Amino acid sequence: MAELKLNVERLQIGVYVKLPVKWGEHPFMFTSFKIKSQDQIEVIHNLGLKHVIVVPEKSDKPPLPVDQENGDSKKADPKAQEKAEKALWEEKRARIEELKNYRRNLQKVEKEFDRSMAQVRAVMSKLKSRPLNAVDDATSLINNLADDLLSGENVVLHLMNDSKDADSFYYHSLNVSILAMMLAKAAGFSERDIKILGLSGLFHDVGKMKIPDKILRKPGKLTAQEANLLKMHTKYGADFLKLSETLPAKVKLIAEQHHEFLDGSGYPKKLKGEQIDRLSQLISVVNEYDSLCHPRDVKQTRIPFTVISYLYKQRKEQLNTADLGILIRLLGIYPPGSVVQLSSGQIGLVMSVNSERLLFPAVQVYDANIPRTEAPIIDLEAAGLTIEKALKPSALPDAVFEYLNPRARISYYFDHNKRL
């Protein structure tokens, strides 16, 4: 991308600039941005800069010709210039404080997520030796999560830290549980059904504990025999859960039916339409989403944006379309974990999605002039920006990839904050 060194007198609204100063030495939120007002040009003049860097490809307009240099700033009222610069500094400080609050809240949510993950691991380890204790612990975990989910009107879904590959079973179970409860709440399901779905999310794949690791982790295509054995996990799971007298019957049924599809193409019984339990239909939608984001063969991994698009366009005959629509409304077109290009040309990672403001997620933005530990996380609405498209992480330049650190395993957790 070509860049030009330009005299500041040739700046005009619509030109995309890079300031040759450190982030803390100017009042703008970013060191690179598209000029939106004459006030911004005047503030750049006040920085004492003679030249800036211009990116023509990101600009709406070319720089002014030499014979039409911008003289407005020279004529401007010094007090008005000072007022404009002061307003920018105040806005920047306010956004920095808001970002600090967001990071503090995110750390709190991540601690809660880690606690839940530890409980999931403990539940799974107890299943064989102390199944009654495992069921009680799982029920307590889900009741607490569901009560928290139901206590607030507005839900913010956050992207969590990456996981170790060996933990993928636990992360998948918790992901399906959380998304299923969120979807059920949005769909108006009863509190009882929401909690049943939470338990079902945790236990739907428990039959995989009987499948050899060499099959679960095989990178390439499974043989017909291996594929048939993997499909047996629905039967193994249902049979195992039936040994518990305290688990709701629906949890056992969902373990058996979560791979059944409305068109009869699923397994184990090739059920169709209303033959499939309504709660099983919901779990199927969430399970397909998370499984496509994190397939057994990593070469088949899709980015969240393409998974949402694929499910909506290609799987309508198999999955409950009402649930699909609600899932899209919960996650947004660009779910947390999506790498995106903004209308400003900047590259970012979607960190959080607010259920009431899906078009304006919180995005961590790449800026080489800001340390990664202080990377700006912006509210697109407040910044006046939009998302133009999703990007594949593998296509990012190395510096951008390392800075944004796209997650290999995309895990979600929620809270009820109103903004970022």
N, C-alpha and C positions, 0 to 999 in steps of 0.2 A: 504494500500500500504506500503510494508516494506521499511524502511529506515535504512541506516547503517552509523555509525560514522567511518570515514576513514582518515588515515594519508595522508597528501597532497602529499607525495612522491609516492603514489600509483596511482595518477591520470594519465589518458591518454586521448587522443582525443576520443570522443564518450561517455564519462561518463557524466551522468546528476548529477549536484551538487546543493546543497543549501549552500550558504555562511552564516556562523554564525555571520554576522555583519550587521549593519543598512544600508539601501539603499544609504544614502548619504556618506557612508564611503568607498565605492569601486567604480571603474570606469565603472562597467558593467551596462547595461540598466536594467537588472533584477537581483534579488538576487538568483533566481533559473534559471538554464539554462544548456544546453548541451554543453560541451566543443568542440570547433571547430578547435582549433589551439594550437600549442605548446606555442605561445605567451600568450594565455590566462592562461595556466598553470603557466607560469613564473610570470605573474601579480598576480596570487593567492598566489604564494610563497612570492612575495614582500609585500603582505598585512600583513605578519608576522603570518599567520595562521598555526597551526600545524595539525589541523583536519578540515574537512568539512563533511557535510551530503551528502550521495550518495543515489539516488533512482534507484535501479537496473532495475525496470520495465520500466523506461523512458530512460534507457541507451542503446546505440548501442553496447557497448563493456563492459566487466567486468573490474573492477580495475586491475591494474598490480599485479601479485603475489608479495609476500613480498621479495623474492630473486631477483626480477627484478625491484625494485623501480626506479622511474624516476630520473635519475641523470643529465638529459640534462640541467635543470634549473641551476644547480650548475656550469656547464661548460659555460653557456651562458655569452655573453659579457654584463657587467653591463650597458653600454651605450645603447645597443640594447634593454635591458629590460626596461630601463627608457623611451626610445623612444616609445616602444609598449604601455606602460602604459599611456604615455602622449597622444598618439593617441586615446586610448579608452576614456580618460577623455574628450578630445575635441569632440569626436563623441557623447558622452553622453550629454554634455552641448548643443551641436547643436540640438539634438533630444528633449531636454527639452524645448529649445526656440521654436522649431517647434511646440511642443505640446501646449505651451502657446498661440502661434498664432492661432492654431486650435481651442482651447477653446474660445479665444476671438471672432473668426469668428462664432463659433457655437452659442455663446450668442447673437450675432447680428442676426443670422438667426432665433433663437428662438423668439426674440423680433418681428421680421417681421411676424413670424407665429402667435404669440399672437395677433398682430394687425389685421391680416386677420381673425382670429377666432372671434374677437370682432365684426368685420364687418359682418361676417356670422350670428352671433346671432342677430345683429341689423336688418339685412335684413329679417330674419325669423319672428322677432317680428312685423315688419311693414307689412308683407304680407296681413294680414286680414284687418287691419285698414287703411293702406295707400299703397295699392299695386303698384301704379305708382311710388311712391318714392322708394319702395323696389326694383322694377325692375331696376330703374336708378342706385341705389346704387350697386346692384349686377353686373350690366354691367360695372360700373366704376371699381369695384374690379377685375373682370375678365380681363378687358382690361389691367390693370396695371400688373397683374400676367403674362398674356400672352406676353406682351411687354418685360417684364424682362426675361421670358423663351426664347423668340426668339432672345434676344440680344446677347446670348453667344453660342459658338459652343459646349463646353464641360459642361455637367451638373453633379453636385454632389448631390445625394439624401441623406438627413440627417434624422436620427431618432429624433423625437421631444419628449418633456416631456409627461408624462402620463396625462390622462384626468379624470375628474369626470364622474361617470357613467351617471349622469343626462344630460351630454353634448354629449353623444355618437351620437345622431342624427346630431349635428353640425359637429363633427369631421368626421363622415362618409361622409357627404356631401362635406366637403372641401377636404378630402382624394381622393374621386372619381374625383372631379374636377381637382385637381393637377395631379394625375396619368393619367387621360384621356388626358389632354393637353400635357403632356410629351410623352405619347405614340403616339399621333397624330403628334407631331413634328417629332419624330423619324421615323414615317411611311411616312413622306413627305406630309401631309395634308396641305391645304392652311391656311393662317392666319385667314381667315374668319371662316373656319370649326373648327380650334383650339379654337377660342373664343366661337363659338356655343357649342362646347363640354364642355368648362369650365362652361358656364351658365347651361348647361344640368346637369353637375355633381352636381352643387349646388341645382338644382330644381328637380332632378329625383325622389326623395322620398317625395316631398312636400305633396303628398296625405296621407302620414302617420300621418299628423297633424289631420286628421279626424278619425283615428283609436284609440280606447280607450287604455290608458296606460297599463291597466291590461292585454291586449293582447300583446302589444309591449314588455312588460317586463316580461311576464309569463316565469318562468324558465323551466317548463316541456313541454311536447308535447301538441300542440294545439288540441282542438277538431275539427271535420270536419267543424262545423259552424264557429269557430274562425278562422280557416285557410282560409276559403272562404272569410270571412270579411277582413282579412289581404290582400288577393289578390286584393281586391277592391281598394287598394291604388293607383294602376296604373290608374284606371278610375277616381278616385277622383282627382288625381294630374293633369291629362290631362284636365279635365273639369274646374278645378280651373284656370289653366294657360291660358286656352282659353279666359278667361275674359280680359286678357291683350292684347291690340292692338299693343304694342311695342315689345313684345318678338318675336324672330324669330319663324316661324312655326315649324322648326325642333326641337326646345327645347320642345315644347308641344308634338310632336310626340314621342320623346325619353322618355318623362315621361310615355307615354302609353306603349312603346315597350321594355323597358329595362329588362323585364323578359321573353321576347320571345327568343326561342332557335332555332338554325338552323334545328334541327331534328323535329320540330313541337311539342316538349314536354313542351313548355313554356306557358305563359298566358299573356294577357287575350284572345287572338284570335287564339292561337296555329298556328301562322304563321310559314312558312318554308323558308329556304334559302334566296333568293333574295327578298322575300316578306317583309323581315325585312330591314329597312333602314340601310345603311352602317354605319352611325354614331351611331345608336342604337346598332349595333353589337359590336362596340368598347366599348361603355359604359357598355354593358353587361359583357364583359371580366373583366373590372376594378371593377365593382360592385360585381361580384362573388368573386374576390380575396379578397376585403376588407371585405365582408360579412362573408366569411369563416374564416377569421382571427378573426372576432368579431361577432360570431353568437348570436342570441337572447338568446339561452340557453348556458351559459358559460361552461357547462360540455362538449359541443361539440366543444370548441375552439381548433384550430389547430395552430401549429407553422408555421411561414412563409415558411420555407423550405418544409414542407409537403404539404402546400397549393399549392405552385408552382408545385410540383411533381404531386399532385392529379389532378390539372387542365390539365396538359400536358398529363397525362396518361389516365385519365378517362373521360374527358369532351370534347375531340376533336370533337365528333359528334355534340355537342351542340353549341360550341363557335368557333368564327373565328380563325383559326389556325395561320394565319399571325399575327393577333393582339396578340395572346398568345405568339408567338415566340418573338415578340418585347418587350412584358411585361417582359419576362424572361431576355432578354438582358438588359433591364433597371434596373431591381431589382437585377440581379445576381442570382446564384443558392442559395445563402444565403442572403436574403434581409435584410436591416436594421431592427433590432429588433430580429434577430436570435441569439440564444445562441449556441456557437460553441466550439469545442475542436480543438486546433491547433496542428501542427506537433510536437511542443515542449512538448505537453502534457498539456499545460496551457488551462484554460477555459476563454472565453471572450464573449463579447456582440458586435455584429456588429453595428457600429454607423453610418457609411456613406459608400455609394457605388458610385464610379466614373464611369460614363458611358463608359469611354475609358479604364478602368482598373478593370474589373469586378472580376477578380480572386484575386485581392489584395485590399479588402475593409479595411477601418479603423476600428480597433477592440479595444474596451476597455478591458484590461486584468486584471484578478483577481491576486493580489499579496498581501498576508497577511502582508508583510513587508512594504507596502506603504500605507499611509492613503487614504481612499476612495476618499476624495476630490482632491487628486493628482493622482488618478489612471491613469496608463499609457494608452494612446490610441496610438496604433502603426500602422504604415503602413507595411502590411505584406511583401510587396516586399522589402522594405528597411531592414526589419528584417530577410529576408531570410526564412520566414515561410509560411506555407500553412494551409488551413482548412481541417481537416480530416473528421469531421462529425458534424451534428447538434444535439443538446441536448434539451430535454424537460426541461423547467424551473423548473417544479415540481420535477424533479429528482435531482436537485442540493442540495448539503449540505447547511444547513441554513446560514452558514457564507458566502458562495459564493453567494447565492441568495441575501442576504442583501447588499453585496458589489456591485454586478453588477446591482441590481435593475431592472430585466427584466420588460418591460412595459406590463401592462394588455391591454392597448389600444395603438396600434402601429400607429402613425401618421407621415406623411412625409412632408418635405419641401425641397426646392432646392436652390442651388446657383451655381456659375461658377468657383469655385476655382480649380486649377489644381492638387493639391496634397491632403493630408489629409483633 
